[in-house]
Amino acid sequence: MKVVVTASGADLDAPVDPRFGRCSFFVIVDTDTMAFEAVKNQAAMAAGGAGVQAAQLVANKGAQAVITGNIGPNAMAGLQAAGVKVYVGAEGTVRKSVELFKEGRLQEATSATAFPHSGMGRGRW
């Protein structure tokens, strides 16, 4: 299965970035082999629409699931529309988060877990 983990760095030992739309990197991991590809999140510095742009990138990469700390409403809607499941509450490293996912120990989100624009530090409902 191909999962995407939001990360602060470009490898399996990078810390998980708790933000989805404004994370530094997306680490795309094959859960069977642990082979990975890191992609810099070009939407991280966008003036607006970072969550939507990030969701499009993740969907275009063929991800079946996203592992992150939290996710806003626009990103969540985009991922749901693309059929990508979202798992929240990730922390530690990318590797550890994938292990927790494989063990079924991460919570699947069915709605946003963060306020709109919270990745910019100004989110509110």
C-alpha positions in Angstrom: 0.0 0.0 0.0 1.2 3.5 -0.8 0.9 5.9 2.1 2.1 9.5 2.4 3.5 10.9 5.7 3.8 14.6 6.4 7.4 15.2 7.5 9.9 17.9 8.4 12.6 16.1 6.4 13.1 13.9 3.4 13.7 10.4 4.8 12.2 7.7 7.0 13.9 9.0 10.2 12.6 12.6 9.7 10.1 13.9 12.3 6.5 13.8 11.4 5.2 17.4 10.6 1.9 17.7 12.4 0.5 20.0 9.6 -0.8 18.6 6.3 -1.1 21.5 3.9 2.0 23.4 5.2 4.3 20.5 6.0 7.8 20.7 4.6 7.9 17.3 2.8 5.6 14.4 1.9 7.4 11.1 2.3 5.7 8.5 0.1 6.2 5.0 1.6 5.4 1.5 0.2 4.2 -0.2 3.4 5.2 -3.6 2.1 8.8 -2.8 1.3 9.4 0.5 3.1 10.8 1.9 -0.1 10.2 5.6 -0.1 10.3 8.8 -2.1 10.4 12.3 -0.6 8.6 15.2 -2.3 9.1 18.8 -1.2 5.7 20.4 -0.5 5.5 23.3 -2.9 2.2 24.4 -1.4 3.8 25.1 2.0 4.5 28.7 1.3 1.3 29.4 -0.7 -0.6 32.5 0.2 -3.8 30.5 0.3 -5.2 27.1 -0.7 -2.2 25.2 0.7 -4.4 22.3 1.9 -6.2 21.9 -1.4 -2.9 22.1 -3.4 -1.3 19.5 -1.1 -4.3 17.2 -1.4 -4.0 17.3 -5.2 -0.3 16.5 -5.1 -0.9 13.6 -2.8 -3.8 12.2 -4.9 -1.7 12.6 -8.1 1.1 10.6 -6.5 -1.3 7.6 -6.1 -1.5 7.6 -2.3 -4.1 5.4 -0.7 -3.7 7.0 2.7 -2.2 10.0 4.4 -0.6 9.9 7.9 -0.4 13.3 9.6 -0.9 15.1 12.9 -3.9 17.1 12.0 -5.8 18.1 8.8 -8.0 21.1 7.9 -11.4 21.0 6.3 -10.4 21.9 2.7 -7.6 19.4 2.6 -9.9 16.8 4.1 -12.5 17.4 1.5 -10.0 17.2 -1.3 -8.6 13.9 0.0 -12.0 12.4 0.6 -13.0 13.3 -3.0 -10.0 11.5 -4.3 -10.7 8.4 -2.1 -7.6 8.9 0.1 -8.1 7.9 3.7 -6.6 10.1 6.4 -5.0 8.9 9.7 -4.2 11.5 12.4 -2.4 11.8 15.6 1.0 10.8 14.1 4.1 11.8 15.9 7.7 10.7 16.2 9.4 9.7 13.0 8.0 8.8 9.6 9.2 5.2 10.1 7.5 4.9 13.5 4.3 6.3 12.1 4.2 3.8 9.3 4.8 1.0 11.8 1.9 2.3 13.9 -0.3 2.5 10.8 0.6 -1.1 9.8 -0.3 -2.2 13.3 -3.7 -0.5 13.1 -2.8 1.9 15.9 -3.5 5.2 14.2 -7.0 6.9 14.2 -8.8 7.3 10.9 -10.2 10.7 10.5 -13.7 11.2 9.0 -13.7 15.0 9.3 -11.2 17.8 9.8 -9.2 17.9 13.0 -7.8 21.4 12.7 -9.4 24.8 12.1 -9.2 26.4 8.7 -5.9 28.2 8.1 -4.4 26.8 11.4 -1.2 25.8 9.6 -0.6 29.5 9.1 -1.1 30.1 12.9 -4.4 32.0 12.5 -7.0 29.3 12.2 -10.4 29.5 13.8 -13.8 28.0 13.2 
